[in-house]
Amino acid sequence: MYHRKAWMLLLAVGLATMGCNDDDKDKGRNQRIADHNDPAKVVCMGDCITGDVNYPGVPPYPVELRALRPEKQIHIEGGGAAKTGNGRSRVGSVLSRHNPGWLLILYGVNDTIHRESPAGAAENLRAIVQAAKAHGTIPIIGTLPGMSGKHATAFQARSEDLSARIRQVARDEGIRCVDLEREFAADREGLLPDGRHPGAAGVRIIAVAFSEAIR
């Protein structure tokens, strides 16, 4: 039953993922993994959604991704209260250490709730993307899942602003964008009662979306 549900999610999310860059659905397909990088190796960079048990009993999404893509080596390089600036400062060392074929990027929630500049956050993400491209690693970036409850009242507008900027970075850089904002808008139950962390269903949504984008 689980595999059937995962397949159905892959099909649905695949269509949404390809629609993130509506003006050019083939972006990212022509990128090449450099010879010094391992196509089977995937590095996930981000905040607690990527690197910690972000809520009691809920694993980060790369754990679910490992189950979906057992042929890949999934490495977790994220956690805590990381912001886009933290990712920008670390990406060079992360790429040099792992030499991955793929870099999955999911930052921005902490920038949003700490009222960092959306424009500045987007430029940090652009720098991460450009570092990956320069290293011969294929970057894939995700928009923010969004907020619910009191967090939505306080921060949803800022979250939507940054997600729009993330889409623009993806268009500018010619890379794949996983539109998590769209996915979670269709399934608000993917978020936990705290309004900003994904539950088990939300983690699965994220993992399936990124899994479909790695091809």
C-alpha positions, 0 to 999 in steps of 0.5 A, a space after each residue: 500500500 505504501 509503495 502504491 501511495 508513493 507512486 501516486 504521489 510521484 506522478 502528481 508531484 512530477 507534474 507540479 515540479 515541472 510546472 515550477 518553471 512554466 516558461 521552460 519546462 526543460 530547464 535543468 535537463 541539459 546540465 552535465 555532472 562533471 567527471 569528478 563528481 559522483 552521479 549517484 551521490 545526492 547532498 541535501 542542504 537546508 534547515 531542520 526540515 532537511 537535517 534534524 528530527 524537526 518535530 518529535 517522531 518526525 524525521 527530516 525529508 532526506 530519510 524518506 528520500 533514501 527509501 524512495 531512491 535506494 540507488 542513490 547515496 543521500 547525504 544530509 548537510 543541514 539542520 538546526 536554525 540554519 538560514 540561507 546565509 549559513 548555506 552560502 558560507 558552507 556550500 563550497 566546503 560541502 561540495 568539495 567534501 562530497 563531490 556530489 552529482 546533485 545538490 538539493 537546496 531547501 532554505 528560507 523558513 528561518 529567514 522568513 520567521 526572523 524577518 531577514 530580507 527576502 531579496 537578500 535571502 534570494 541572492 544567498 540562494 542564487 550564490 549556492 546555486 551558482 557554486 553548485 553549477 561551477 562545481 559541476 553539480 546539478 542544483 535543484 531548489 525548492 520553494 517554501 512549504 508555507 505556513 498555517 495558523 498563527 504563523 501564517 498570519 504573521 509570516 505567510 506573505 513573506 514566505 510567498 514573497 521569498 518563494 516567488 523570488 526562488 522561482 525567479 532564481 531558478 528561471 534565471 539560472 536555468 535549473 529545476 525548481 520543486 514548487 513545495 508552496 504549491 504542493 502544501 497549498 493543496 494539502 495544508 494537513 501536511 503541516 503540523 499544528 505549530 504551523 511551520 514544520 511538516 508532519 509525516 505526510 508533509 515530509 513525504 510530499 517533500 521527499 517525493 517532489 525532490 525524488 521526481 526532480 532527480 533525473 
